Amino acid sequence: MFGKKLKSYISLVLLTGILFLTSCDNRQVHQEKKKAFKYNESKGISSLDPAFAKTQTNIWPTHQLYNGLVQINSKMNIVPSIAKSWEVTDSGKTYIFHLRNDVYFHKNPLFGRDSTRIVTAKDFVYSFNRILSPKVASPGSWIFSEVDKTKGTNGFEAKDDTTFVIYLKRPFPGMLGLLTTMYCSVVPKEVVEHYGKDFRSHPVGTGPFMFATWKEGEKLVLIKNPNYFERDTNGAKLPYLDAVDVTFIADKQSEFLEFLQGNIDLISGVTANNKDELLTRDGELKPLYRTKIKMYKQYYLNTEYLGFYLDTTQGENVLLNKYVRKAINYGFDRVKMMKYLRNNVGEPALHGFVPWGMPGYDPSKIKGYEYDQFVAMDYLDSAGYPHGKGLPEITLSTTSDYLDLCEFIQHDLSRIGIRIKINVLNGPTFRSFVAEGKTKFFRGSWIADYPDPENYFSLFYSGNFSPAGPNYTHFYNTTYDSLYNLLFSVISDSLRQAVYYKLDSIIIEEAPVVPLYYDEVIDFLNPNVRGFSVNPMNMLDLKYVRK
């Protein structure tokens, strides 16, 4: 029965693709002649508007549709995009960008007779002010917190069509990195204001692929942008692919079967459904699949953690006791957890909050929490709960994706008298609970928005309390805040490193979080894919991909 349904589903997808390409080109086009990269998004996509590119599920498709001033290459270097060059003046407070004059928006009837137009500096003024607008309510508004809004138009100015200026209140070495986020993509005013909130499903950008069709929950199709401005090293136009097809199969087992049958080109990450099928305990591809599947691995700028909500105004909370938080940190075996639940994909978080691959990561400088139940019990004694006696049950909120990890931790902590109740929530409810402080203990992850350790430390700065900012724990420490603010005036790399270590040491000592592991990018691809690369941001970049 399952096989019949699966065959019917595959036939429907192929038929839909053929019909779409036929109508799109207004002539008969055979699906097999088109080179389309196919991936599945099991969690769905909520918006194709870069102003709402907060989660990876939204970031991947918007990255194909839009460009910003600058971008990050596969080696994590910041390189030109629409800005061909830039300079930083006024002691690091003024950024001047010189734009290309050959970048066009995707064709759209709203542009008039030519159906397109060139991107100018005024488009960036509009796009960045839109991110700041309370009416838009973009979750990315925080990225412009250091912009001097008393200059230009809220800190942005178009000197002429190809000169765009950003004014800062104080030097901020991470500014260029911030500008690589999808929030900072350029969008056309006439299209955005025509569609309003529906721009989410009528996107127009400058990227290597253009929007074609989106039937939410079923299929998203992007097609090649024939006017894309970037070229490869030989001068050939990008992208090489004709299309990108995204499906929305929610069931992970069905997704895996589609991949094995060649109907999906990519599976990113491991799940409980496929890890033991594909990987050995040491995280290597099993011999059965070595000629059938390509595997790519790369350290990932992502720290998985458990967070404590530490707002002191919310009534009694046993987790406000630092010794209880430390007991939890010492009370479970991260190394065993990674081996048996993750097949050693990733690294146990034993050295602070900043993950491997970041400049602030140094195992010799930061000592985190290693498994030691005796030390954990000592901290419970210091907290006034010997062997857990009198300690109330603690509720840990998570989503189903991380249930196995939470159950592992629950089991280990029960041995020392810490009783954990697991509350499994759906994604939207979970995110709402965390942002609004409705759960005192939660599973979290932080993927770098930009390649600078400051991004990780912003999670614990008191000026970033959620829901307006990323400080979901509401951790507050005056010494920490002072050191964090120091990062904005320190330019020297060596001095910044010293501040990084001090900040991470405070996080370990005060324990507002329980670092679980530093993640690893692991992608599985069908062997007919060429030119694919992985990067520490786990950004899907398809403009160099061939099939």
BADO-243810 format. One record per residue (C-alpha): x, z, y; residue in one letter. Coordinates in steps of 0.25 Angstrom, whole numbers. Example, Ala and Ser with C-alpha at 12.3 -4.5 7.8 and 13.67 -1.06 7.14 Angstrom:
REM residues 2
<atom <49 31 -18> 'A'>;
<atom <55 29 -4> 'S'>;
This chain:
REM residues 547
<atom <0 0 0> 'M'>;
<atom <11 4 10> 'F'>;
<atom <19 -9 6> 'G'>;
<atom <6 -18 10> 'K'>;
<atom <5 -10 23> 'K'>;
<atom <19 -12 26> 'L'>;
<atom <19 -27 23> 'K'>;
<atom <6 -29 32> 'S'>;
<atom <13 -21 43> 'Y'>;
<atom <25 -30 42> 'I'>;
<atom <17 -43 42> 'S'>;
<atom <9 -38 54> 'L'>;
<atom <22 -35 62> 'V'>;
<atom <28 -49 59> 'L'>;
<atom <15 -56 63> 'L'>;
<atom <14 -48 76> 'T'>;
<atom <28 -52 79> 'G'>;
<atom <26 -67 76> 'I'>;
<atom <13 -68 84> 'L'>;
<atom <20 -61 96> 'F'>;
<atom <32 -70 96> 'L'>;
<atom <23 -82 95> 'T'>;
<atom <14 -78 107> 'S'>;
<atom <26 -73 115> 'C'>;
<atom <34 -87 114> 'D'>;
<atom <21 -95 114> 'N'>;
<atom <26 -103 102> 'R'>;
<atom <27 -101 87> 'Q'>;
<atom <39 -92 85> 'V'>;
<atom <43 -87 71> 'H'>;
<atom <46 -72 71> 'Q'>;
<atom <58 -74 62> 'E'>;
<atom <65 -82 73> 'K'>;
<atom <64 -71 83> 'K'>;
<atom <75 -60 83> 'K'>;
<atom <67 -47 85> 'A'>;
<atom <73 -33 83> 'F'>;
<atom <63 -23 77> 'K'>;
<atom <63 -8 77> 'Y'>;
<atom <52 2 75> 'N'>;
<atom <48 14 85> 'E'>;
<atom <41 24 76> 'S'>;
<atom <38 33 88> 'K'>;
<atom <32 22 97> 'G'>;
<atom <35 18 111> 'I'>;
<atom <27 24 122> 'S'>;
<atom <32 15 134> 'S'>;
<atom <41 3 137> 'L'>;
<atom <42 8 152> 'D'>;
<atom <57 13 154> 'P'>;
<atom <52 24 163> 'A'>;
<atom <47 31 150> 'F'>;
<atom <59 27 141> 'A'>;
<atom <61 42 137> 'K'>;
<atom <61 41 122> 'T'>;
<atom <69 32 113> 'Q'>;
<atom <56 25 108> 'T'>;
<atom <54 20 122> 'N'>;
<atom <68 18 126> 'I'>;
<atom <72 8 115> 'W'>;
<atom <61 -2 119> 'P'>;
<atom <63 0 134> 'T'>;
<atom <78 -2 132> 'H'>;
<atom <75 -17 128> 'Q'>;
<atom <66 -19 140> 'L'>;
<atom <73 -13 152> 'Y'>;
<atom <87 -12 159> 'N'>;
<atom <92 -2 169> 'G'>;
<atom <104 -2 178> 'L'>;
<atom <114 1 167> 'V'>;
<atom <114 3 152> 'Q'>;
<atom <122 10 141> 'I'>;
<atom <130 1 131> 'N'>;
<atom <132 4 116> 'S'>;
<atom <145 12 120> 'K'>;
<atom <137 21 130> 'M'>;
<atom <143 15 142> 'N'>;
<atom <134 13 154> 'I'>;
<atom <135 -2 157> 'V'>;
<atom <127 -12 167> 'P'>;
<atom <113 -17 165> 'S'>;
<atom <105 -22 177> 'I'>;
<atom <116 -15 186> 'A'>;
<atom <128 -24 184> 'K'>;
<atom <137 -13 191> 'S'>;
<atom <136 0 199> 'W'>;
<atom <144 10 207> 'E'>;
<atom <143 25 210> 'V'>;
<atom <145 30 224> 'T'>;
<atom <143 42 233> 'D'>;
<atom <151 51 223> 'S'>;
<atom <142 47 212> 'G'>;
<atom <129 48 219> 'K'>;
<atom <125 33 221> 'T'>;
<atom <124 23 211> 'Y'>;
<atom <124 8 215> 'I'>;
<atom <120 -2 205> 'F'>;
<atom <122 -17 206> 'H'>;
<atom <111 -25 199> 'L'>;
<atom <112 -38 191> 'R'>;
<atom <104 -49 198> 'N'>;
<atom <100 -56 185> 'D'>;
<atom <91 -46 178> 'V'>;
<atom <76 -50 177> 'Y'>;
<atom <64 -42 173> 'F'>;
<atom <56 -47 160> 'H'>;
<atom <46 -58 164> 'K'>;
<atom <33 -53 168> 'N'>;
<atom <21 -60 175> 'P'>;
<atom <21 -48 186> 'L'>;
<atom <34 -54 191> 'F'>;
<atom <27 -66 196> 'G'>;
<atom <31 -81 195> 'R'>;
<atom <45 -79 188> 'D'>;
<atom <40 -67 179> 'S'>;
<atom <52 -59 182> 'T'>;
<atom <62 -55 193> 'R'>;
<atom <76 -49 195> 'I'>;
<atom <78 -34 194> 'V'>;
<atom <83 -29 208> 'T'>;
<atom <87 -15 212> 'A'>;
<atom <73 -12 218> 'K'>;
<atom <68 -13 203> 'D'>;
<atom <78 -1 200> 'F'>;
<atom <73 7 212> 'V'>;
<atom <59 5 207> 'Y'>;
<atom <62 8 193> 'S'>;
<atom <69 21 196> 'F'>;
<atom <59 26 205> 'N'>;
<atom <48 23 195> 'R'>;
<atom <56 33 185> 'I'>;
<atom <55 43 196> 'L'>;
<atom <40 41 199> 'S'>;
<atom <31 53 196> 'P'>;
<atom <20 43 193> 'K'>;
<atom <28 36 182> 'V'>;
<atom <33 49 176> 'A'>;
<atom <45 44 169> 'S'>;
<atom <52 54 160> 'P'>;
<atom <65 48 166> 'G'>;
<atom <63 52 180> 'S'>;
<atom <73 63 177> 'W'>;
<atom <85 53 176> 'I'>;
<atom <84 51 191> 'F'>;
<atom <85 66 195> 'S'>;
<atom <99 64 201> 'E'>;
<atom <94 53 210> 'V'>;
<atom <94 56 225> 'D'>;
<atom <80 52 229> 'K'>;
<atom <82 54 244> 'T'>;
<atom <90 40 244> 'K'>;
<atom <84 26 242> 'G'>;
<atom <71 26 234> 'T'>;
<atom <72 39 226> 'N'>;
<atom <87 37 225> 'G'>;
<atom <87 22 222> 'F'>;
<atom <89 11 231> 'E'>;
<atom <90 -5 230> 'A'>;
<atom <101 -9 240> 'K'>;
<atom <98 -23 236> 'D'>;
<atom <93 -31 224> 'D'>;
<atom <105 -28 216> 'T'>;
<atom <110 -15 221> 'T'>;
<atom <103 -2 216> 'F'>;
<atom <107 12 220> 'V'>;
<atom <104 26 215> 'I'>;
<atom <107 38 223> 'Y'>;
<atom <110 52 216> 'L'>;
<atom <109 66 222> 'K'>;
<atom <122 69 215> 'R'>;
<atom <132 63 206> 'P'>;
<atom <127 61 192> 'F'>;
<atom <137 54 182> 'P'>;
<atom <126 52 172> 'G'>;
<atom <117 43 181> 'M'>;
<atom <122 30 175> 'L'>;
<atom <119 35 162> 'G'>;
<atom <105 39 166> 'L'>;
<atom <103 25 172> 'L'>;
<atom <104 19 158> 'T'>;
<atom <91 26 153> 'T'>;
<atom <79 17 151> 'M'>;
<atom <72 25 163> 'Y'>;
<atom <81 17 172> 'C'>;
<atom <76 3 168> 'S'>;
<atom <72 -6 179> 'V'>;
<atom <57 -10 179> 'V'>;
<atom <49 -20 188> 'P'>;
<atom <40 -14 198> 'K'>;
<atom <30 -25 198> 'E'>;
<atom <28 -24 183> 'V'>;
<atom <28 -8 182> 'V'>;
<atom <18 -7 193> 'E'>;
<atom <9 -17 188> 'H'>;
<atom <8 -10 174> 'Y'>;
<atom <10 4 178> 'G'>;
<atom <10 13 166> 'K'>;
<atom <8 1 157> 'D'>;
<atom <22 -4 161> 'F'>;
<atom <25 4 148> 'R'>;
<atom <19 -7 140> 'S'>;
<atom <22 -19 149> 'H'>;
<atom <37 -17 151> 'P'>;
<atom <46 -26 160> 'V'>;
<atom <60 -24 161> 'G'>;
<atom <73 -32 161> 'T'>;
<atom <78 -29 146> 'G'>;
<atom <83 -38 135> 'P'>;
<atom <69 -38 129> 'F'>;
<atom <55 -40 136> 'M'>;
<atom <42 -33 132> 'F'>;
<atom <33 -42 123> 'A'>;
<atom <22 -34 117> 'T'>;
<atom <19 -19 113> 'W'>;
<atom <8 -15 104> 'K'>;
<atom <10 0 104> 'E'>;
<atom <12 7 91> 'G'>;
<atom <14 -7 84> 'E'>;
<atom <24 -16 90> 'K'>;
<atom <33 -19 103> 'L'>;
<atom <39 -32 105> 'V'>;
<atom <50 -35 115> 'L'>;
<atom <56 -49 117> 'I'>;
<atom <69 -55 122> 'K'>;
<atom <71 -55 137> 'N'>;
<atom <76 -69 140> 'P'>;
<atom <81 -65 154> 'N'>;
<atom <89 -53 150> 'Y'>;
<atom <101 -51 158> 'F'>;
<atom <112 -46 149> 'E'>;
<atom <121 -54 140> 'R'>;
<atom <130 -51 128> 'D'>;
<atom <145 -52 129> 'T'>;
<atom <145 -67 126> 'N'>;
<atom <135 -70 137> 'G'>;
<atom <123 -72 128> 'A'>;
<atom <109 -67 133> 'K'>;
<atom <104 -54 128> 'L'>;
<atom <96 -50 120> 'P'>;
<atom <98 -57 107> 'Y'>;
<atom <85 -53 100> 'L'>;
<atom <71 -60 103> 'D'>;
<atom <63 -47 102> 'A'>;
<atom <62 -32 99> 'V'>;
<atom <50 -28 90> 'D'>;
<atom <46 -13 89> 'V'>;
<atom <37 -8 79> 'T'>;
<atom <30 6 79> 'F'>;
<atom <30 11 65> 'I'>;
<atom <28 26 65> 'A'>;
<atom <31 29 51> 'D'>;
<atom <46 30 48> 'K'>;
<atom <45 26 34> 'Q'>;
<atom <38 13 37> 'S'>;
<atom <48 10 48> 'E'>;
<atom <59 12 38> 'F'>;
<atom <52 2 28> 'L'>;
<atom <51 -8 39> 'E'>;
<atom <65 -7 42> 'F'>;
<atom <70 -9 28> 'L'>;
<atom <61 -21 27> 'Q'>;
<atom <68 -27 40> 'G'>;
<atom <55 -26 49> 'N'>;
<atom <63 -16 58> 'I'>;
<atom <77 -18 62> 'D'>;
<atom <80 -4 66> 'L'>;
<atom <78 10 62> 'I'>;
<atom <84 20 72> 'S'>;
<atom <87 34 67> 'G'>;
<atom <84 41 53> 'V'>;
<atom <72 48 49> 'T'>;
<atom <68 57 37> 'A'>;
<atom <62 44 31> 'N'>;
<atom <74 35 31> 'N'>;
<atom <87 44 32> 'K'>;
<atom <89 47 18> 'D'>;
<atom <85 33 14> 'E'>;
<atom <95 27 23> 'L'>;
<atom <106 37 25> 'L'>;
<atom <116 46 17> 'T'>;
<atom <117 61 20> 'R'>;
<atom <129 57 29> 'D'>;
<atom <121 47 37> 'G'>;
<atom <126 35 31> 'E'>;
<atom <118 23 27> 'L'>;
<atom <115 23 12> 'K'>;
<atom <122 12 4> 'P'>;
<atom <108 6 0> 'L'>;
<atom <106 1 15> 'Y'>;
<atom <120 -2 19> 'R'>;
<atom <118 -17 17> 'T'>;
<atom <103 -17 22> 'K'>;
<atom <104 -8 35> 'I'>;
<atom <113 -7 47> 'K'>;
<atom <115 8 51> 'M'>;
<atom <121 11 65> 'Y'>;
<atom <125 25 69> 'K'>;
<atom <129 31 82> 'Q'>;
<atom <130 45 89> 'Y'>;
<atom <117 47 97> 'Y'>;
<atom <116 54 110> 'L'>;
<atom <105 63 105> 'N'>;
<atom <104 77 103> 'T'>;
<atom <93 83 94> 'E'>;
<atom <89 97 97> 'Y'>;
<atom <79 108 97> 'L'>;
<atom <75 113 110> 'G'>;
<atom <70 127 115> 'F'>;
<atom <60 128 127> 'Y'>;
<atom <66 139 135> 'L'>;
<atom <56 140 147> 'D'>;
<atom <55 155 150> 'T'>;
<atom <42 153 157> 'T'>;
<atom <34 149 144> 'Q'>;
<atom <32 163 138> 'G'>;
<atom <39 169 126> 'E'>;
<atom <48 160 119> 'N'>;
<atom <58 166 108> 'V'>;
<atom <67 154 110> 'L'>;
<atom <71 159 124> 'L'>;
<atom <80 168 116> 'N'>;
<atom <93 161 116> 'K'>;
<atom <97 168 103> 'Y'>;
<atom <85 162 96> 'V'>;
<atom <89 148 100> 'R'>;
<atom <103 151 95> 'K'>;
<atom <98 156 82> 'A'>;
<atom <90 143 80> 'I'>;
<atom <103 135 84> 'N'>;
<atom <111 141 74> 'Y'>;
<atom <101 143 63> 'G'>;
<atom <100 129 56> 'F'>;
<atom <110 119 50> 'D'>;
<atom <112 107 59> 'R'>;
<atom <122 100 49> 'V'>;
<atom <113 101 37> 'K'>;
<atom <101 97 45> 'M'>;
<atom <108 84 49> 'M'>;
<atom <113 81 35> 'K'>;
<atom <100 83 28> 'Y'>;
<atom <90 78 39> 'L'>;
<atom <98 68 46> 'R'>;
<atom <108 63 36> 'N'>;
<atom <118 67 46> 'N'>;
<atom <113 57 56> 'V'>;
<atom <118 64 69> 'G'>;
<atom <127 76 71> 'E'>;
<atom <123 91 70> 'P'>;
<atom <122 96 85> 'A'>;
<atom <133 107 84> 'L'>;
<atom <140 104 97> 'H'>;
<atom <130 106 109> 'G'>;
<atom <118 98 114> 'F'>;
<atom <126 85 119> 'V'>;
<atom <127 75 107> 'P'>;
<atom <139 68 101> 'W'>;
<atom <143 56 109> 'G'>;
<atom <141 62 122> 'M'>;
<atom <153 66 131> 'P'>;
<atom <148 81 131> 'G'>;
<atom <148 82 116> 'Y'>;
<atom <161 89 111> 'D'>;
<atom <160 97 98> 'P'>;
<atom <173 105 102> 'S'>;
<atom <167 109 115> 'K'>;
<atom <152 113 111> 'I'>;
<atom <149 121 99> 'K'>;
<atom <134 121 96> 'G'>;
<atom <127 128 85> 'Y'>;
<atom <131 127 70> 'E'>;
<atom <122 133 59> 'Y'>;
<atom <124 148 57> 'D'>;
<atom <112 156 52> 'Q'>;
<atom <120 169 54> 'F'>;
<atom <123 166 69> 'V'>;
<atom <108 162 70> 'A'>;
<atom <103 175 65> 'M'>;
<atom <113 182 74> 'D'>;
<atom <106 175 86> 'Y'>;
<atom <92 179 80> 'L'>;
<atom <97 194 80> 'D'>;
<atom <102 192 94> 'S'>;
<atom <88 186 98> 'A'>;
<atom <81 199 92> 'G'>;
<atom <76 192 80> 'Y'>;
<atom <85 197 68> 'P'>;
<atom <83 187 56> 'H'>;
<atom <72 181 65> 'G'>;
<atom <63 193 64> 'K'>;
<atom <53 193 75> 'G'>;
<atom <57 179 79> 'L'>;
<atom <44 171 81> 'P'>;
<atom <42 157 75> 'E'>;
<atom <47 146 83> 'I'>;
<atom <40 133 84> 'T'>;
<atom <49 120 84> 'L'>;
<atom <42 107 89> 'S'>;
<atom <46 94 84> 'T'>;
<atom <41 80 80> 'T'>;
<atom <40 75 66> 'S'>;
<atom <54 67 67> 'D'>;
<atom <62 80 68> 'Y'>;
<atom <53 89 58> 'L'>;
<atom <64 89 47> 'D'>;
<atom <74 94 57> 'L'>;
<atom <65 105 62> 'C'>;
<atom <61 109 48> 'E'>;
<atom <76 110 44> 'F'>;
<atom <79 119 56> 'I'>;
<atom <66 127 53> 'Q'>;
<atom <71 130 39> 'H'>;
<atom <85 134 43> 'D'>;
<atom <80 143 54> 'L'>;
<atom <70 150 45> 'S'>;
<atom <82 156 37> 'R'>;
<atom <86 164 49> 'I'>;
<atom <72 169 53> 'G'>;
<atom <68 158 63> 'I'>;
<atom <55 152 60> 'R'>;
<atom <52 139 66> 'I'>;
<atom <38 132 66> 'K'>;
<atom <39 117 68> 'I'>;
<atom <29 110 77> 'N'>;
<atom <29 95 74> 'V'>;
<atom <23 87 86> 'L'>;
<atom <21 72 88> 'N'>;
<atom <31 65 98> 'G'>;
<atom <23 65 111> 'P'>;
<atom <18 80 109> 'T'>;
<atom <31 85 106> 'F'>;
<atom <38 78 118> 'R'>;
<atom <27 84 127> 'S'>;
<atom <29 98 121> 'F'>;
<atom <44 98 123> 'V'>;
<atom <43 92 137> 'A'>;
<atom <32 102 142> 'E'>;
<atom <38 114 135> 'G'>;
<atom <27 116 125> 'K'>;
<atom <37 119 113> 'T'>;
<atom <47 130 113> 'K'>;
<atom <56 123 102> 'F'>;
<atom <57 108 100> 'F'>;
<atom <65 97 94> 'R'>;
<atom <72 88 104> 'G'>;
<atom <82 77 106> 'S'>;
<atom <89 72 118> 'W'>;
<atom <94 58 118> 'I'>;
<atom <104 55 129> 'A'>;
<atom <97 47 141> 'D'>;
<atom <111 43 145> 'Y'>;
<atom <125 45 140> 'P'>;
<atom <129 58 148> 'D'>;
<atom <129 72 142> 'P'>;
<atom <122 76 155> 'E'>;
<atom <109 70 149> 'N'>;
<atom <109 81 138> 'Y'>;
<atom <112 92 147> 'F'>;
<atom <100 88 156> 'S'>;
<atom <91 94 145> 'L'>;
<atom <95 108 149> 'F'>;
<atom <96 107 164> 'Y'>;
<atom <85 116 171> 'S'>;
<atom <81 105 181> 'G'>;
<atom <77 96 169> 'N'>;
<atom <66 105 163> 'F'>;
<atom <55 97 156> 'S'>;
<atom <46 90 157> 'P'>;
<atom <52 84 169> 'A'>;
<atom <66 84 163> 'G'>;
<atom <73 85 149> 'P'>;
<atom <75 100 149> 'N'>;
<atom <65 102 138> 'Y'>;
<atom <70 116 134> 'T'>;
<atom <69 121 149> 'H'>;
<atom <83 127 147> 'F'>;
<atom <88 134 160> 'Y'>;
<atom <102 139 162> 'N'>;
<atom <109 140 176> 'T'>;
<atom <123 138 171> 'T'>;
<atom <118 125 163> 'Y'>;
<atom <111 120 176> 'D'>;
<atom <123 121 184> 'S'>;
<atom <132 114 174> 'L'>;
<atom <122 103 172> 'Y'>;
<atom <122 101 187> 'N'>;
<atom <137 100 188> 'L'>;
<atom <137 88 179> 'L'>;
<atom <131 80 191> 'F'>;
<atom <144 83 200> 'S'>;
<atom <154 82 189> 'V'>;
<atom <160 68 187> 'I'>;
<atom <172 71 179> 'S'>;
<atom <170 68 164> 'D'>;
<atom <178 80 160> 'S'>;
<atom <171 90 169> 'L'>;
<atom <158 84 165> 'R'>;
<atom <162 87 150> 'Q'>;
<atom <165 101 153> 'A'>;
<atom <151 103 159> 'V'>;
<atom <145 96 147> 'Y'>;
<atom <151 106 138> 'Y'>;
<atom <147 118 146> 'K'>;
<atom <132 113 147> 'L'>;
<atom <132 111 132> 'D'>;
<atom <138 124 129> 'S'>;
<atom <126 131 137> 'I'>;
<atom <116 123 129> 'I'>;
<atom <122 128 116> 'I'>;
<atom <123 143 121> 'E'>;
<atom <109 143 127> 'E'>;
<atom <103 135 116> 'A'>;
<atom <91 129 123> 'P'>;
<atom <92 119 111> 'V'>;
<atom <96 117 97> 'V'>;
<atom <104 105 95> 'P'>;
<atom <101 99 82> 'L'>;
<atom <110 86 81> 'Y'>;
<atom <116 75 88> 'Y'>;
<atom <109 62 84> 'D'>;
<atom <115 49 79> 'E'>;
<atom <110 35 81> 'V'>;
<atom <107 29 68> 'I'>;
<atom <101 15 67> 'D'>;
<atom <97 7 55> 'F'>;
<atom <96 -9 57> 'L'>;
<atom <93 -21 49> 'N'>;
<atom <105 -29 46> 'P'>;
<atom <100 -41 53> 'N'>;
<atom <102 -34 67> 'V'>;
<atom <115 -37 74> 'R'>;
<atom <120 -31 87> 'G'>;
<atom <113 -18 86> 'F'>;
<atom <121 -6 91> 'S'>;
<atom <118 9 92> 'V'>;
<atom <122 18 104> 'N'>;
<atom <122 33 106> 'P'>;
<atom <109 32 115> 'M'>;
<atom <102 26 103> 'N'>;
<atom <97 15 113> 'M'>;
<atom <92 2 106> 'L'>;
<atom <98 -10 113> 'D'>;
<atom <94 -23 107> 'L'>;
<atom <99 -33 117> 'K'>;
<atom <112 -36 108> 'Y'>;
<atom <104 -35 95> 'V'>;
<atom <103 -48 86> 'R'>;
<atom <95 -51 73> 'K'>;
